[in-house]
């Protein structure tokens, strides 16, 4: 029987994490042996006690282990903590499934991901279709960011988006499985053979861009990444941070978002490309802000975004990552 280990990294979302565990227990396929590792990233709000109690109750139906982190090292750190636990205990598995605590799986979500990975040796990672609770489809498949995708994102001009469709950072949500550059880390399944080559995420990403960076590394090692819409996962988007839903007014971006973005670009696109990207983005986004005001368009941009972008760009912070 194939073995799946699910990792859930929690930070102050214990109630949602418990719902996630409940959905796994109820909706998992009986074809696989499923284990859950729940990591609490030093929430300091009572989450640890709640999750430890939940693990004790639910472990009669699914093997659940609770891991407590001594500090909040971020998403990559929490996942690495669980992966190190797996290696230390010698736990055998075929697939590792990273799930956000603010998700709930639907029936068949695991089977759809396993089928794609099992039947295609060239695929190393695949991700689910993320949905709102009412069935609305969230963006969960993407292209790697580069200077052109950043220009399109900054200008927000429909005709340019159509003209340079293949460069847009966001992929159109296909009704059939498709190859993409990276998938949202809220629901991402990885083959064990990938983890033998790339056992850890880069912990210098505190939050955001760590799954982009990991998928980039996976691609460089010869594997593909696929989006699998038949695997449906409900995602209470932005429950922990509030900044992930691009369809509504976002709160001010935290510094760690800009730090992660800068690190990704310097690490994977190079210093010169990052400098050019930052300069061009600032110019293009300024033009968008002017056009938005002239045309009286809705303002969904995070507060102080242009200023925060500038002060956290390589122009002001240099190339340290």
C-alpha positions as CSV (number, residue, x, y, z in Angstrom):
1,X,0.0,0.0,0.0
2,X,1.3,3.5,-0.9
3,X,2.2,5.7,2.0
4,X,1.4,9.4,2.2
5,X,2.8,11.7,5.0
6,X,0.9,15.0,5.4
7,X,2.7,17.9,7.0
8,X,0.7,20.8,8.4
9,X,2.5,23.8,9.8
10,X,0.4,25.9,12.2
11,X,0.8,29.4,13.5
12,X,-2.1,30.7,15.5
13,X,-4.7,28.9,13.4
14,X,-5.4,25.9,15.6
15,X,-9.1,25.8,15.1
16,X,-8.7,25.7,11.3
17,X,-5.9,23.1,11.6
18,X,-8.3,20.9,13.6
19,X,-10.9,21.2,10.7
20,X,-8.1,20.4,8.3
21,X,-7.3,17.2,10.2
22,X,-11.0,16.3,10.4
23,X,-11.3,16.6,6.6
24,X,-8.3,14.4,6.1
25,X,-9.7,11.7,8.5
26,X,-13.2,11.8,6.7
27,X,-12.2,12.3,3.1
28,X,-8.9,10.4,2.7
29,X,-8.8,7.5,0.3
30,X,-8.6,4.0,1.8
31,X,-6.2,3.1,-0.9
32,X,-3.3,4.7,1.0
33,X,-1.7,4.6,4.4
34,X,-1.9,8.2,5.6
35,X,0.1,9.8,8.5
36,X,-0.1,13.4,9.7
37,X,2.7,15.5,11.2
38,X,1.3,18.7,12.7
39,X,4.0,21.3,13.6
40,X,3.2,24.3,15.8
41,X,5.5,27.1,15.0
42,X,5.6,28.5,18.6
43,X,2.2,30.1,18.3
44,X,2.2,31.1,22.0
45,X,-1.6,31.4,22.0
46,X,-2.6,28.0,23.3
47,X,-2.5,26.4,19.8
48,X,0.0,23.8,21.0
49,X,-2.4,22.4,23.7
50,X,-5.3,22.4,21.3
51,X,-3.4,20.5,18.6
52,X,-1.8,18.1,21.0
53,X,-5.3,17.2,22.3
54,X,-6.6,16.9,18.7
55,X,-3.7,14.6,17.7
56,X,-4.6,12.3,20.7
57,X,-8.2,12.1,19.7
58,X,-7.8,11.7,15.9
59,X,-4.8,9.3,16.1
60,X,-7.2,6.4,16.6
61,X,-8.2,6.8,13.0
62,X,-5.1,8.2,11.4
63,X,-1.5,8.2,12.7
64,X,-0.8,11.7,14.0
65,X,2.3,13.1,15.5
66,X,2.5,16.5,17.1
67,X,5.8,18.5,16.9
68,X,6.4,21.7,18.9
69,X,8.9,24.2,17.6
70,X,10.8,26.3,20.0
71,X,10.5,29.4,17.9
72,X,8.6,30.6,14.8
73,X,11.2,30.1,12.0
74,X,8.6,30.4,9.2
75,X,6.9,28.1,6.7
76,X,10.1,26.5,5.3
77,X,11.5,26.0,8.8
78,X,8.4,24.3,10.0
79,X,8.2,21.9,7.1
80,X,11.9,21.2,7.4
81,X,11.4,20.4,11.1
82,X,8.8,17.8,10.1
83,X,11.0,16.4,7.3
84,X,14.0,16.0,9.7
85,X,11.7,14.2,12.1
86,X,10.7,11.8,9.3
87,X,14.3,11.1,8.5
88,X,15.3,10.7,12.1
89,X,12.5,8.2,12.8
90,X,13.2,6.4,9.5
91,X,9.6,6.8,8.4
92,X,8.9,5.3,5.0
93,X,6.7,7.1,2.5
94,X,6.0,7.5,-1.2
95,X,4.6,11.0,-1.2
96,X,4.8,14.0,1.0
97,X,1.8,16.3,1.0
98,X,2.2,19.8,2.3
99,X,-1.1,21.3,3.5
100,X,-1.8,24.7,4.9
101,X,-3.7,24.6,8.3
102,X,-6.4,26.7,6.7
103,X,-7.4,24.0,4.1
104,X,-9.9,21.2,4.0
105,X,-9.6,18.4,1.5
106,X,-12.5,17.2,-0.6
107,X,-13.0,13.5,-1.5
108,X,-10.6,12.3,-4.1
109,X,-8.1,15.2,-3.5
110,X,-5.3,12.7,-2.6
111,X,-6.1,10.2,-5.3
112,X,-6.0,12.8,-8.1
113,X,-2.5,14.0,-7.0
114,X,-1.1,10.5,-6.5
115,X,-2.4,9.3,-9.9
116,X,-0.5,12.1,-11.7
117,X,2.7,11.5,-9.8
118,X,2.5,7.7,-10.0
119,X,1.8,7.6,-13.7
120,X,4.4,10.2,-14.8
121,X,8.0,9.6,-13.9
122,X,9.0,13.1,-15.1
123,X,6.6,14.8,-12.7
124,X,8.1,15.5,-9.2
125,X,5.5,17.9,-7.7
126,X,1.8,18.6,-8.3
127,X,-0.7,20.9,-6.7
128,X,-4.4,21.0,-6.1
129,X,-7.2,23.3,-7.3
130,X,-7.8,25.7,-4.4
131,X,-11.4,26.8,-3.9
132,X,-13.3,29.2,-1.7
133,X,-15.8,27.6,0.7
134,X,-18.6,28.5,-1.8
135,X,-16.8,26.8,-4.7
136,X,-15.1,29.9,-6.2
137,X,-11.8,28.9,-7.9
138,X,-8.6,30.5,-6.5
139,X,-5.5,31.1,-8.5
140,X,-3.1,28.3,-7.6
141,X,-0.9,27.7,-10.7
142,X,1.8,30.1,-11.7
143,X,4.8,30.9,-13.9
144,X,8.2,31.8,-12.4
145,X,8.5,35.6,-11.9
146,X,10.7,37.6,-14.1
147,X,11.1,41.2,-15.4
148,X,8.3,40.8,-18.0
149,X,5.8,39.3,-15.6
150,X,6.6,42.0,-13.1
151,X,5.9,44.7,-15.7
152,X,2.6,43.2,-16.6
153,X,1.7,42.9,-12.9
154,X,2.6,46.6,-12.3
155,X,0.9,48.1,-15.3
156,X,-2.4,46.2,-15.1
157,X,-3.2,46.7,-18.8
158,X,-5.5,44.1,-20.3
159,X,-4.2,44.3,-23.8
160,X,-0.6,43.8,-22.6
161,X,-1.7,40.8,-20.6
162,X,-3.3,39.3,-23.7
163,X,-0.3,40.2,-25.9
164,X,2.2,38.6,-23.5
165,X,0.0,35.9,-22.1
166,X,2.8,33.4,-21.9
167,X,4.7,35.7,-19.6
168,X,2.0,36.4,-17.1
169,X,2.8,35.3,-13.6
170,X,-0.7,33.8,-13.2
171,X,-1.7,30.8,-15.3
172,X,-5.3,30.4,-16.6
173,X,-7.0,27.7,-14.5
174,X,-7.3,24.7,-16.8
175,X,-10.1,22.1,-16.3
176,X,-7.5,19.4,-17.1
177,X,-4.1,18.7,-15.5
178,X,-1.4,20.9,-17.0
179,X,2.3,21.6,-16.7
180,X,3.1,24.8,-14.8
181,X,6.2,26.4,-13.2
182,X,5.0,26.3,-9.6
183,X,1.9,25.6,-7.6
184,X,0.6,27.2,-4.4
185,X,2.2,25.6,-1.3
186,X,-1.3,25.5,0.4
187,X,-1.6,22.0,-1.2
188,X,1.5,20.6,-2.8
189,X,2.4,16.9,-3.1
190,X,6.1,15.8,-3.6
191,X,7.5,12.5,-4.6
192,X,9.9,10.8,-2.2
193,X,12.5,10.6,-4.9
194,X,12.5,14.4,-5.2
195,X,13.1,14.7,-1.4
196,X,16.0,12.4,-1.7
197,X,17.7,15.0,-3.9
198,X,16.2,18.1,-2.4
199,X,15.3,17.2,1.2
200,X,14.8,20.8,2.5
201,X,13.3,24.1,1.7
202,X,15.4,27.3,2.0
203,X,14.8,28.5,5.5
204,X,16.0,32.0,4.7
205,X,12.6,32.5,3.2
206,X,10.5,33.3,6.3
207,X,7.2,33.3,4.5
208,X,6.3,33.5,0.8
209,X,8.3,32.6,-2.2
210,X,9.7,29.4,-0.5
211,X,7.5,27.1,-2.6
212,X,8.4,29.1,-5.8
213,X,12.1,28.7,-5.0
214,X,11.6,25.0,-4.2
215,X,9.8,24.3,-7.5
216,X,12.5,26.3,-9.3
217,X,15.1,23.9,-7.8
218,X,13.0,20.9,-8.7
219,X,12.8,22.0,-12.3
220,X,16.6,22.5,-12.4
221,X,17.0,18.9,-11.3
222,X,14.9,17.7,-14.2
223,X,11.4,17.2,-12.8
224,X,8.2,18.8,-13.8
225,X,5.5,20.6,-11.8
226,X,1.8,20.1,-12.6
227,X,-1.5,21.6,-11.6
228,X,-4.2,19.0,-11.0
229,X,-7.8,20.5,-10.9
230,X,-9.4,17.2,-10.0
231,X,-7.7,17.5,-6.6
232,X,-10.0,20.0,-4.9
233,X,-9.0,21.6,-1.6
234,X,-11.0,24.3,0.2
235,X,-8.6,27.2,1.2
236,X,-9.5,29.8,3.7
237,X,-7.1,32.1,2.0
238,X,-4.9,34.3,4.0
239,X,-6.2,33.1,7.4
240,X,-2.8,33.5,9.1
241,X,-1.5,36.6,7.2
242,X,-4.5,38.2,5.4
243,X,-2.4,39.1,2.4
244,X,-3.0,36.3,-0.1
245,X,-6.4,37.1,-1.6
246,X,-5.7,39.2,-4.7
247,X,-9.4,39.8,-5.3
248,X,-10.0,42.2,-2.4
249,X,-8.2,45.1,-0.7
250,X,-5.1,43.7,0.9
251,X,-3.5,44.9,4.2
252,X,-0.1,46.5,4.2
253,X,2.6,44.1,3.0
254,X,5.0,43.0,5.9
255,X,8.7,43.5,5.5
256,X,9.3,39.7,5.3
257,X,7.2,39.6,2.0
258,X,9.6,42.0,0.4
259,X,12.6,40.3,1.9
260,X,11.5,36.9,0.4
261,X,10.8,38.5,-2.9
262,X,14.2,40.1,-3.1
263,X,15.9,36.9,-2.0
264,X,14.1,34.9,-4.7
265,X,15.0,37.3,-7.5
266,X,18.7,37.7,-6.5
267,X,19.1,34.0,-5.9
268,X,17.4,32.7,-9.1
269,X,17.5,35.6,-11.6
270,X,20.8,37.3,-10.7
271,X,21.7,40.7,-9.3
272,X,21.6,42.6,-12.6
273,X,18.2,41.2,-13.5
274,X,16.9,42.0,-10.0
275,X,18.1,45.6,-10.2
276,X,16.5,46.1,-13.6
277,X,13.3,44.5,-12.4
278,X,13.0,46.7,-9.3
279,X,13.6,49.9,-11.3
280,X,11.2,49.0,-14.1
281,X,8.5,47.8,-11.6
282,X,8.7,51.1,-9.6
283,X,8.2,53.1,-12.8
284,X,5.4,50.9,-14.1
285,X,3.6,50.7,-10.8
286,X,3.8,54.5,-10.5
287,X,2.2,54.9,-13.9
288,X,-0.6,52.5,-12.8
289,X,-1.2,54.5,-9.7
290,X,-1.5,57.7,-11.7
291,X,-3.9,56.0,-14.2
292,X,-6.0,54.5,-11.4
293,X,-6.5,57.9,-10.0
294,X,-7.3,59.6,-13.3
295,X,-9.8,56.8,-14.3
296,X,-11.1,56.5,-10.7
297,X,-10.6,52.8,-10.5
298,X,-11.0,50.7,-7.4
299,X,-7.9,50.7,-5.2
300,X,-7.1,47.1,-4.2
301,X,-3.4,47.7,-3.8
302,X,-1.9,47.3,-0.3
303,X,-1.5,50.6,1.6
304,X,1.9,52.2,1.1
305,X,2.9,49.5,-1.3
306,X,5.0,51.7,-3.7
307,X,7.0,53.2,-0.8
308,X,7.4,49.8,0.9
309,X,8.6,48.3,-2.4
310,X,11.1,51.1,-2.9
311,X,12.6,51.0,0.6
312,X,12.9,47.1,0.5
313,X,14.2,47.0,-3.1
314,X,17.9,46.4,-4.0
315,X,18.1,50.1,-4.8
316,X,17.8,50.8,-1.1
317,X,18.8,47.6,0.6
318,X,21.4,46.4,-1.8
319,X,22.0,42.7,-2.7
320,X,22.2,41.2,0.7
321,X,19.9,38.2,1.1
